[in-house]
Amino acid sequence: MLCLRRRVLLGEPGTVVTEVTLNHEFLMSSYHTTSERALASMALDMFSGQEGEVLVGGLGLGYTAAECLTCERVGRVEVMELLPQVIDWLDQGLIPLAKTLRSDPRLRVSQGNVYERLWQAPKRSFDVILIDVDHSPEDHLDGANDSFYCEAGLQRARLHLAKHGVLGVWSYAESSPFADTLRQVFREVRVEPVTFTNTHINEEVTDWLFFARG
């Protein structure tokens, strides 16, 4: 069961956060979005062109897509979201950035499986492809996603990138095996830790971003 909820933080009166859970398992929150936004900003820093075409796998609460749209060098952002309920949340204005996202004509949102799309022959190429779907390269929301993280899957995903295009993948955990697999397919690979303070538990937390190009 997919659930969208809003709640007021007891320790911060007046602060309202939006959260998503799946089968009672926490997925994401509007309170800590540092790494989701960094996924977009770091990838776009690696892109030197103009009128960039971006594909985002996973809409979530919209922070990765919104960060892409802050870049003036981006001409189009296509978001592919598997769950129609999440797209409905955007259409109904239920997620925090709904108004910003819906008002930008560069954004297109479609329902579908981004992993299946990247496995198929490309119909168009993208300058940047960002994947924020699974928890990590080893911890998938669906077993059908496994093929993306192997060499064959990455080879197929690379076909969807324009020349010098950038692939970015979000993860809550470091994954040396995935980084090694990326190096088998791409010329340049970067692994970037993003550390922030999780005020819910008063601890520093590190998410991991994987980038590949060429």
CYANA upper distance limits for C-alpha pairs under 8 A (distance plus 0.5 A):
  1 MET  CA     22 LEU  CA      6.04
  1 MET  CA     23 ASN  CA      5.20
  1 MET  CA     24 HIS  CA      7.88
  2 LEU  CA     20 VAL  CA      7.81
  2 LEU  CA     21 THR  CA      6.38
  2 LEU  CA     22 LEU  CA      4.99
  2 LEU  CA     23 ASN  CA      6.79
  2 LEU  CA     24 HIS  CA      8.49
  3 CYS  CA     20 VAL  CA      6.16
  3 CYS  CA     21 THR  CA      5.72
  3 CYS  CA     22 LEU  CA      6.83
  4 LEU  CA     18 THR  CA      7.65
  4 LEU  CA     19 GLU  CA      6.35
  4 LEU  CA     20 VAL  CA      5.26
  4 LEU  CA     21 THR  CA      7.25
  5 ARG  CA     18 THR  CA      6.22
  5 ARG  CA     19 GLU  CA      5.88
  5 ARG  CA     20 VAL  CA      7.03
  6 ARG  CA     16 VAL  CA      7.09
  6 ARG  CA     17 VAL  CA      6.08
  6 ARG  CA     18 THR  CA      4.98
  6 ARG  CA     19 GLU  CA      6.80
  7 ARG  CA     16 VAL  CA      6.02
  7 ARG  CA     17 VAL  CA      6.12
  7 ARG  CA     18 THR  CA      7.24
  8 VAL  CA     12 GLU  CA      8.17
  8 VAL  CA     13 PRO  CA      7.22
  8 VAL  CA     14 GLY  CA      7.00
  8 VAL  CA     15 THR  CA      6.08
  8 VAL  CA     16 VAL  CA      4.92
  8 VAL  CA     17 VAL  CA      6.91
  9 LEU  CA     13 PRO  CA      6.60
  9 LEU  CA     14 GLY  CA      7.94
  9 LEU  CA     15 THR  CA      6.29
  9 LEU  CA     16 VAL  CA      6.86
  9 LEU  CA     17 VAL  CA      7.81
 17 VAL  CA     29 SER  CA      7.32
 17 VAL  CA     30 SER  CA      6.10
 17 VAL  CA     31 TYR  CA      6.30
 18 THR  CA     29 SER  CA      6.19
 18 THR  CA     30 SER  CA      5.78
 18 THR  CA     31 TYR  CA      8.01
 18 THR  CA     95 ILE  CA      7.74
 18 THR  CA     96 PRO  CA      7.87
 19 GLU  CA     26 PHE  CA      8.31
 19 GLU  CA     27 LEU  CA      8.11
 19 GLU  CA     28 MET  CA      6.24
 19 GLU  CA     29 SER  CA      4.84
 19 GLU  CA     30 SER  CA      6.96
 20 VAL  CA     26 PHE  CA      6.89
 20 VAL  CA     27 LEU  CA      6.03
 20 VAL  CA     28 MET  CA      5.90
 20 VAL  CA     29 SER  CA      7.00
 21 THR  CA     25 GLU  CA      5.66
 21 THR  CA     26 PHE  CA      4.95
 21 THR  CA     27 LEU  CA      5.69
 21 THR  CA     28 MET  CA      7.74
 22 LEU  CA     26 PHE  CA      7.08
 22 LEU  CA     27 LEU  CA      7.25
 28 MET  CA     60 GLY  CA      8.12
 28 MET  CA     61 LEU  CA      8.30
 29 SER  CA     33 THR  CA      7.86
 29 SER  CA     61 LEU  CA      8.25
 30 SER  CA     61 LEU  CA      7.57
 30 SER  CA     96 PRO  CA      8.06
 32 HIS  CA    198 ASN  CA      7.81
 33 THR  CA     37 ARG  CA      6.76
 33 THR  CA     63 TYR  CA      7.41
 34 THR  CA     38 ALA  CA      6.60
 34 THR  CA    194 VAL  CA      8.14
 34 THR  CA    196 PHE  CA      7.88
 35 SER  CA     39 LEU  CA      6.56
 35 SER  CA    170 TRP  CA      8.34
 35 SER  CA    194 VAL  CA      6.45
 35 SER  CA    207 ASP  CA      6.98
 35 SER  CA    208 TRP  CA      8.33
 35 SER  CA    209 LEU  CA      8.28
 36 GLU  CA     40 ALA  CA      7.62
 36 GLU  CA     63 TYR  CA      6.77
 36 GLU  CA     64 THR  CA      5.78
 36 GLU  CA    132 ASP  CA      8.27
 36 GLU  CA    170 TRP  CA      7.87
 37 ARG  CA     41 SER  CA      6.83
 37 ARG  CA     63 TYR  CA      6.40
 37 ARG  CA     64 THR  CA      5.49
 37 ARG  CA     67 GLU  CA      6.10
 38 ALA  CA     42 MET  CA      6.16
 38 ALA  CA     64 THR  CA      8.40
 38 ALA  CA    194 VAL  CA      8.39
 39 LEU  CA     43 ALA  CA      6.74
 39 LEU  CA     64 THR  CA      7.39
 39 LEU  CA    130 LEU  CA      7.84
 39 LEU  CA    168 GLY  CA      7.10
 39 LEU  CA    169 VAL  CA      7.90
 39 LEU  CA    170 TRP  CA      7.19
 39 LEU  CA    209 LEU  CA      6.94
 40 ALA  CA     44 LEU  CA      6.60
 40 ALA  CA     64 THR  CA      6.25
 40 ALA  CA     65 ALA  CA      8.06
 40 ALA  CA     67 GLU  CA      6.54
 40 ALA  CA     68 CYS  CA      6.15
 40 ALA  CA    130 LEU  CA      7.70
 40 ALA  CA    168 GLY  CA      8.43
 41 SER  CA     45 ASP  CA      6.65
 41 SER  CA     67 GLU  CA      7.17
 41 SER  CA     68 CYS  CA      7.40
 42 MET  CA     46 MET  CA      7.09
 43 ALA  CA     47 PHE  CA      7.16
 43 ALA  CA    128 VAL  CA      7.52
 43 ALA  CA    166 VAL  CA      6.95
 43 ALA  CA    167 LEU  CA      7.98
 43 ALA  CA    168 GLY  CA      6.87
 43 ALA  CA    211 PHE  CA      7.54
 44 LEU  CA     48 SER  CA      8.20
 44 LEU  CA     68 CYS  CA      8.13
 44 LEU  CA     71 CYS  CA      8.34
 44 LEU  CA    128 VAL  CA      7.82
 46 MET  CA    166 VAL  CA      7.62
 47 PHE  CA    127 ASP  CA      7.76
 47 PHE  CA    128 VAL  CA      8.03
 47 PHE  CA    164 HIS  CA      8.43
 47 PHE  CA    165 GLY  CA      7.65
 47 PHE  CA    166 VAL  CA      7.53
 49 GLY  CA     73 ARG  CA      7.49
 50 GLN  CA     73 ARG  CA      5.20
 50 GLN  CA     74 VAL  CA      7.11
 50 GLN  CA     75 GLY  CA      8.00
 51 GLU  CA     73 ARG  CA      5.72
 51 GLU  CA     74 VAL  CA      5.34
 51 GLU  CA     75 GLY  CA      4.51
 51 GLU  CA     76 ARG  CA      7.71
 52 GLY  CA     73 ARG  CA      6.50
 52 GLY  CA     74 VAL  CA      4.85
 52 GLY  CA     75 GLY  CA      5.62
 52 GLY  CA     76 ARG  CA      7.07
 52 GLY  CA    126 PHE  CA      8.09
 52 GLY  CA    127 ASP  CA      6.30
 52 GLY  CA    128 VAL  CA      8.02
 53 GLU  CA     74 VAL  CA      6.94
 53 GLU  CA     75 GLY  CA      6.50
 53 GLU  CA     76 ARG  CA      5.55
 53 GLU  CA     77 VAL  CA      6.69
 53 GLU  CA     78 GLU  CA      8.47
 53 GLU  CA    125 SER  CA      8.31
 53 GLU  CA    126 PHE  CA      5.49
 53 GLU  CA    127 ASP  CA      5.76
 53 GLU  CA    128 VAL  CA      7.05
 54 VAL  CA     68 CYS  CA      8.42
 54 VAL  CA     74 VAL  CA      7.90
 54 VAL  CA     76 ARG  CA      6.67
 54 VAL  CA     77 VAL  CA      5.24
 54 VAL  CA     78 GLU  CA      6.66
 54 VAL  CA    126 PHE  CA      6.14
 54 VAL  CA    127 ASP  CA      6.50
 54 VAL  CA    128 VAL  CA      5.27
 54 VAL  CA    129 ILE  CA      6.30
 54 VAL  CA    130 LEU  CA      8.21
 55 LEU  CA     77 VAL  CA      6.44
 55 LEU  CA     78 GLU  CA      5.37
 55 LEU  CA     79 VAL  CA      6.37
 55 LEU  CA     80 MET  CA      8.00
 55 LEU  CA    126 PHE  CA      7.07
 55 LEU  CA    128 VAL  CA      6.85
 55 LEU  CA    129 ILE  CA      5.24
 55 LEU  CA    130 LEU  CA      6.73
 56 VAL  CA     64 THR  CA      8.26
 56 VAL  CA     65 ALA  CA      7.32
 56 VAL  CA     77 VAL  CA      7.77
 56 VAL  CA     78 GLU  CA      6.65
 56 VAL  CA     79 VAL  CA      5.14
 56 VAL  CA     80 MET  CA      6.75
 56 VAL  CA    129 ILE  CA      6.42
 56 VAL  CA    130 LEU  CA      5.25
 56 VAL  CA    131 ILE  CA      6.53
 56 VAL  CA    132 ASP  CA      8.13
 57 GLY  CA     79 VAL  CA      6.51
 57 GLY  CA     80 MET  CA      5.67
 57 GLY  CA     81 GLU  CA      6.92
 57 GLY  CA    114 VAL  CA      6.03
 57 GLY  CA    129 ILE  CA      8.17
 57 GLY  CA    130 LEU  CA      6.50
 57 GLY  CA    131 ILE  CA      5.16
 57 GLY  CA    132 ASP  CA      6.44
 57 GLY  CA    133 VAL  CA      7.04
 58 GLY  CA     79 VAL  CA      7.18
 58 GLY  CA     80 MET  CA      6.40
 58 GLY  CA     81 GLU  CA      5.31
 58 GLY  CA     82 LEU  CA      7.68
 58 GLY  CA    114 VAL  CA      8.34
 58 GLY  CA    131 ILE  CA      7.23
 58 GLY  CA    132 ASP  CA      6.04
 58 GLY  CA    133 VAL  CA      5.83
 59 LEU  CA     64 THR  CA      8.26
 59 LEU  CA     65 ALA  CA      7.70
 59 LEU  CA     79 VAL  CA      6.72
 59 LEU  CA     80 MET  CA      7.37
 59 LEU  CA     81 GLU  CA      5.98
 59 LEU  CA     86 VAL  CA      7.83
 59 LEU  CA     87 ILE  CA      8.18
 60 GLY  CA     81 GLU  CA      8.49
 60 GLY  CA     86 VAL  CA      7.37
 61 LEU  CA     95 ILE  CA      6.43
 61 LEU  CA     96 PRO  CA      7.69
 61 LEU  CA     97 LEU  CA      7.88
 62 GLY  CA     66 ALA  CA      6.48
 62 GLY  CA     95 ILE  CA      8.24
 62 GLY  CA     97 LEU  CA      6.94
 62 GLY  CA     98 ALA  CA      8.19
 62 GLY  CA    101 LEU  CA      8.15
 63 TYR  CA     67 GLU  CA      6.58
 63 TYR  CA     97 LEU  CA      7.93
 64 THR  CA     68 CYS  CA      6.92
 65 ALA  CA     69 LEU  CA      6.97
 65 ALA  CA     77 VAL  CA      7.69
 65 ALA  CA     79 VAL  CA      7.78
 65 ALA  CA    101 LEU  CA      8.38
 66 ALA  CA     70 THR  CA      7.11
 66 ALA  CA     97 LEU  CA      8.05
 66 ALA  CA    100 THR  CA      8.08
 66 ALA  CA    101 LEU  CA      6.83
 67 GLU  CA     71 CYS  CA      7.74
 68 CYS  CA     74 VAL  CA      7.53
 68 CYS  CA     77 VAL  CA      7.83
 69 LEU  CA     74 VAL  CA      7.18
 69 LEU  CA     77 VAL  CA      7.88
 69 LEU  CA    104 ASP  CA      8.33
 69 LEU  CA    106 ARG  CA      8.17
 69 LEU  CA    107 LEU  CA      8.45
 75 GLY  CA    106 ARG  CA      6.77
 76 ARG  CA    106 ARG  CA      5.16
 76 ARG  CA    107 LEU  CA      6.64
 76 ARG  CA    108 ARG  CA      8.29
 77 VAL  CA    106 ARG  CA      6.46
 77 VAL  CA    107 LEU  CA      5.39
 77 VAL  CA    108 ARG  CA      6.70
 78 GLU  CA    107 LEU  CA      6.48
 78 GLU  CA    108 ARG  CA      5.22
 78 GLU  CA    109 VAL  CA      6.30
 78 GLU  CA    110 SER  CA      8.06
 79 VAL  CA    107 LEU  CA      8.09
 79 VAL  CA    108 ARG  CA      6.65
 79 VAL  CA    109 VAL  CA      5.18
 79 VAL  CA    110 SER  CA      6.76
 80 MET  CA    109 VAL  CA      6.48
 80 MET  CA    110 SER  CA      5.54
 80 MET  CA    111 GLN  CA      6.18
 80 MET  CA    112 GLY  CA      6.36
 80 MET  CA    113 ASN  CA      7.41
 80 MET  CA    114 VAL  CA      6.45
 81 GLU  CA     86 VAL  CA      7.96
 81 GLU  CA     87 ILE  CA      7.67
 81 GLU  CA    109 VAL  CA      7.89
 81 GLU  CA    110 SER  CA      6.83
 81 GLU  CA    111 GLN  CA      5.51
 81 GLU  CA    112 GLY  CA      6.17
 81 GLU  CA    113 ASN  CA      7.23
 81 GLU  CA    114 VAL  CA      7.83
 82 LEU  CA    111 GLN  CA      6.00
 82 LEU  CA    112 GLY  CA      5.14
 82 LEU  CA    113 ASN  CA      5.58
 82 LEU  CA    114 VAL  CA      7.97
 83 LEU  CA     87 ILE  CA      7.55
 83 LEU  CA    111 GLN  CA      7.35
 83 LEU  CA    112 GLY  CA      8.13
 84 PRO  CA     88 ASP  CA      6.73
 84 PRO  CA    111 GLN  CA      6.73
 85 GLN  CA     89 TRP  CA      6.84
 86 VAL  CA     90 LEU  CA      7.17
 87 ILE  CA     91 ASP  CA      6.80
 87 ILE  CA    109 VAL  CA      8.11
 87 ILE  CA    111 GLN  CA      8.05
 88 ASP  CA     92 GLN  CA      6.45
 89 TRP  CA     93 GLY  CA      6.60
 89 TRP  CA     94 LEU  CA      5.48
 89 TRP  CA     95 ILE  CA      6.63
 90 LEU  CA     94 LEU  CA      6.54
 90 LEU  CA     95 ILE  CA      6.45
 90 LEU  CA     98 ALA  CA      5.82
 90 LEU  CA    102 ARG  CA      8.34
 91 ASP  CA     98 ALA  CA      7.92
 91 ASP  CA    102 ARG  CA      8.31
 93 GLY  CA     98 ALA  CA      5.53
 93 GLY  CA     99 LYS  CA      7.13
 94 LEU  CA     98 ALA  CA      7.34
 97 LEU  CA    101 LEU  CA      6.61
 98 ALA  CA    102 ARG  CA      6.43
 99 LYS  CA    103 SER  CA      6.57
100 THR  CA    104 ASP  CA      7.20
101 LEU  CA    107 LEU  CA      7.55
102 ARG  CA    107 LEU  CA      7.98
113 ASN  CA    117 ARG  CA      6.90
114 VAL  CA    118 LEU  CA      6.68
115 TYR  CA    119 TRP  CA      6.75
115 TYR  CA    145 ASN  CA      6.96
115 TYR  CA    148 PHE  CA      6.87
116 GLU  CA    120 GLN  CA      6.95
117 ARG  CA    121 ALA  CA      8.41
117 ARG  CA    122 PRO  CA      8.36
118 LEU  CA    122 PRO  CA      7.80
118 LEU  CA    153 GLY  CA      8.39
118 LEU  CA    156 ARG  CA      6.86
118 LEU  CA    157 ALA  CA      5.40
118 LEU  CA    160 HIS  CA      7.37
119 TRP  CA    148 PHE  CA      8.13
119 TRP  CA    153 GLY  CA      6.94
119 TRP  CA    156 ARG  CA      6.03
119 TRP  CA    157 ALA  CA      6.92
120 GLN  CA    156 ARG  CA      7.89
121 ALA  CA    156 ARG  CA      8.20
121 ALA  CA    159 LEU  CA      8.16
121 ALA  CA    160 HIS  CA      8.38
122 PRO  CA    159 LEU  CA      7.19
122 PRO  CA    160 HIS  CA      5.87
124 ARG  CA    160 HIS  CA      7.33
125 SER  CA    159 LEU  CA      8.24
125 SER  CA    160 HIS  CA      5.35
125 SER  CA    161 LEU  CA      5.64
125 SER  CA    162 ALA  CA      5.70
126 PHE  CA    160 HIS  CA      6.70
126 PHE  CA    161 LEU  CA      5.37
126 PHE  CA    162 ALA  CA      5.90
126 PHE  CA    165 GLY  CA      7.38
127 ASP  CA    161 LEU  CA      6.33
127 ASP  CA    162 ALA  CA      5.77
127 ASP  CA    163 LYS  CA      8.12
127 ASP  CA    164 HIS  CA      7.97
127 ASP  CA    165 GLY  CA      4.95
127 ASP  CA    166 VAL  CA      6.74
128 VAL  CA    161 LEU  CA      7.50
128 VAL  CA    165 GLY  CA      6.14
128 VAL  CA    166 VAL  CA      5.26
128 VAL  CA    167 LEU  CA      6.39
128 VAL  CA    168 GLY  CA      8.14
129 ILE  CA    161 LEU  CA      7.87
129 ILE  CA    165 GLY  CA      8.48
129 ILE  CA    166 VAL  CA      6.83
129 ILE  CA    167 LEU  CA      5.36
129 ILE  CA    168 GLY  CA      6.69
130 LEU  CA    167 LEU  CA      6.47
130 LEU  CA    168 GLY  CA      5.16
130 LEU  CA    169 VAL  CA      6.37
130 LEU  CA    170 TRP  CA      8.46
131 ILE  CA    167 LEU  CA      8.46
131 ILE  CA    168 GLY  CA      6.66
131 ILE  CA    169 VAL  CA      5.23
131 ILE  CA    170 TRP  CA      6.78
132 ASP  CA    169 VAL  CA      6.69
132 ASP  CA    170 TRP  CA      5.65
132 ASP  CA    171 SER  CA      8.12
133 VAL  CA    141 LEU  CA      8.18
133 VAL  CA    170 TRP  CA      8.31
134 ASP  CA    139 ASP  CA      7.09
134 ASP  CA    140 HIS  CA      5.35
134 ASP  CA    141 LEU  CA      6.00
134 ASP  CA    170 TRP  CA      8.45
134 ASP  CA    171 SER  CA      7.79
135 HIS  CA    139 ASP  CA      5.93
135 HIS  CA    140 HIS  CA      6.50
135 HIS  CA    141 LEU  CA      7.64
135 HIS  CA    170 TRP  CA      8.39
135 HIS  CA    171 SER  CA      6.13
135 HIS  CA    172 TYR  CA      6.40
135 HIS  CA    173 ALA  CA      8.42
136 SER  CA    140 HIS  CA      7.01
136 SER  CA    170 TRP  CA      7.63
136 SER  CA    171 SER  CA      4.79
136 SER  CA    172 TYR  CA      6.30
136 SER  CA    173 ALA  CA      6.54
136 SER  CA    175 SER  CA      8.38
137 PRO  CA    149 TYR  CA      6.85
137 PRO  CA    171 SER  CA      7.41
137 PRO  CA    175 SER  CA      7.41
137 PRO  CA    178 PHE  CA      7.06
138 GLU  CA    175 SER  CA      8.27
140 HIS  CA    145 ASN  CA      7.12
140 HIS  CA    146 ASP  CA      7.80
141 LEU  CA    145 ASN  CA      8.20
142 ASP  CA    146 ASP  CA      8.39
145 ASN  CA    149 TYR  CA      8.27
146 ASP  CA    150 CYS  CA      7.79
147 SER  CA    152 ALA  CA      7.91
147 SER  CA    153 GLY  CA      5.86
148 PHE  CA    152 ALA  CA      8.09
148 PHE  CA    153 GLY  CA      4.71
148 PHE  CA    154 LEU  CA      6.44
148 PHE  CA    157 ALA  CA      8.25
149 TYR  CA    153 GLY  CA      6.61
149 TYR  CA    154 LEU  CA      6.95
149 TYR  CA    178 PHE  CA      7.36
149 TYR  CA    181 THR  CA      8.34
150 CYS  CA    154 LEU  CA      6.80
150 CYS  CA    178 PHE  CA      8.39
150 CYS  CA    181 THR  CA      7.22
151 GLU  CA    155 GLN  CA      6.59
151 GLU  CA    181 THR  CA      6.42
151 GLU  CA    182 LEU  CA      7.87
151 GLU  CA    184 GLN  CA      7.63
151 GLU  CA    185 VAL  CA      7.28
152 ALA  CA    156 ARG  CA      6.88
153 GLY  CA    157 ALA  CA      6.69
154 LEU  CA    158 ARG  CA      6.51
154 LEU  CA    182 LEU  CA      7.77
154 LEU  CA    185 VAL  CA      7.33
155 GLN  CA    159 LEU  CA      7.28
155 GLN  CA    185 VAL  CA      6.73
156 ARG  CA    160 HIS  CA      7.86
157 ALA  CA    161 LEU  CA      7.79
158 ARG  CA    167 LEU  CA      8.47
161 LEU  CA    165 GLY  CA      5.57
161 LEU  CA    166 VAL  CA      7.61
161 LEU  CA    167 LEU  CA      8.34
163 LYS  CA    214 GLY  CA      7.57
164 HIS  CA    213 ARG  CA      6.47
164 HIS  CA    214 GLY  CA      5.53
165 GLY  CA    213 ARG  CA      6.32
165 GLY  CA    214 GLY  CA      7.14
166 VAL  CA    211 PHE  CA      7.31
166 VAL  CA    212 ALA  CA      6.23
166 VAL  CA    213 ARG  CA      5.26
166 VAL  CA    214 GLY  CA      8.09
167 LEU  CA    210 PHE  CA      8.48
167 LEU  CA    211 PHE  CA      6.04
167 LEU  CA    212 ALA  CA      5.67
167 LEU  CA    213 ARG  CA      6.93
168 GLY  CA    209 LEU  CA      7.39
168 GLY  CA    210 PHE  CA      6.04
168 GLY  CA    211 PHE  CA      4.97
168 GLY  CA    212 ALA  CA      7.13
169 VAL  CA    209 LEU  CA      6.27
169 VAL  CA    210 PHE  CA      5.58
169 VAL  CA    211 PHE  CA      7.05
170 TRP  CA    207 ASP  CA      8.19
170 TRP  CA    208 TRP  CA      6.72
170 TRP  CA    209 LEU  CA      5.37
170 TRP  CA    210 PHE  CA      7.09
171 SER  CA    207 ASP  CA      6.51
171 SER  CA    208 TRP  CA      5.57
171 SER  CA    209 LEU  CA      6.64
171 SER  CA    210 PHE  CA      8.44
172 TYR  CA    206 THR  CA      7.60
172 TYR  CA    207 ASP  CA      4.94
172 TYR  CA    208 TRP  CA      6.30
173 ALA  CA    206 THR  CA      8.15
173 ALA  CA    207 ASP  CA      6.53
173 ALA  CA    208 TRP  CA      6.39
174 GLU  CA    207 ASP  CA      8.15
174 GLU  CA    208 TRP  CA      6.27
175 SER  CA    179 ALA  CA      6.90
176 SER  CA    180 ASP  CA      6.62
177 PRO  CA    181 THR  CA      6.75
178 PHE  CA    182 LEU  CA      6.70
179 ALA  CA    183 ARG  CA      6.87
179 ALA  CA    189 VAL  CA      7.87
179 ALA  CA    191 VAL  CA      7.89
179 ALA  CA    210 PHE  CA      7.74
180 ASP  CA    184 GLN  CA      7.08
181 THR  CA    185 VAL  CA      7.37
182 LEU  CA    186 PHE  CA      6.39
182 LEU  CA    189 VAL  CA      7.30
182 LEU  CA    212 ALA  CA      7.34
183 ARG  CA    187 ARG  CA      7.11
183 ARG  CA    188 GLU  CA      7.62
183 ARG  CA    189 VAL  CA      6.73
186 PHE  CA    212 ALA  CA      6.52
186 PHE  CA    213 ARG  CA      6.27
186 PHE  CA    214 GLY  CA      5.88
187 ARG  CA    212 ALA  CA      7.99
187 ARG  CA    213 ARG  CA      6.69
187 ARG  CA    214 GLY  CA      5.51
188 GLU  CA    212 ALA  CA      6.03
188 GLU  CA    213 ARG  CA      5.66
188 GLU  CA    214 GLY  CA      6.78
189 VAL  CA    210 PHE  CA      7.86
189 VAL  CA    211 PHE  CA      6.12
189 VAL  CA    212 ALA  CA      4.91
189 VAL  CA    213 ARG  CA      7.10
190 ARG  CA    210 PHE  CA      6.42
190 ARG  CA    211 PHE  CA      5.53
190 ARG  CA    212 ALA  CA      6.88
191 VAL  CA    208 TRP  CA      7.50
191 VAL  CA    209 LEU  CA      6.27
191 VAL  CA    210 PHE  CA      5.21
191 VAL  CA    211 PHE  CA      6.85
192 GLU  CA    208 TRP  CA      6.32
192 GLU  CA    209 LEU  CA      5.55
192 GLU  CA    210 PHE  CA      6.93
193 PRO  CA    206 THR  CA      6.70
193 PRO  CA    207 ASP  CA      6.35
193 PRO  CA    208 TRP  CA      5.08
193 PRO  CA    209 LEU  CA      6.76
194 VAL  CA    206 THR  CA      5.87
194 VAL  CA    207 ASP  CA      5.74
194 VAL  CA    208 TRP  CA      6.57
194 VAL  CA    209 LEU  CA      7.97
195 THR  CA    204 GLU  CA      7.07
195 THR  CA    205 VAL  CA      6.02
195 THR  CA    206 THR  CA      4.72
195 THR  CA    207 ASP  CA      6.96
196 PHE  CA    204 GLU  CA      6.02
196 PHE  CA    205 VAL  CA      6.04
196 PHE  CA    206 THR  CA      7.03
197 THR  CA    202 ASN  CA      7.12
197 THR  CA    203 GLU  CA      6.10
197 THR  CA    204 GLU  CA      4.77
197 THR  CA    205 VAL  CA      6.51
198 ASN  CA    202 ASN  CA      6.05
198 ASN  CA    203 GLU  CA      5.94
198 ASN  CA    204 GLU  CA      6.36
198 ASN  CA    205 VAL  CA      6.75
199 THR  CA    203 GLU  CA      7.25
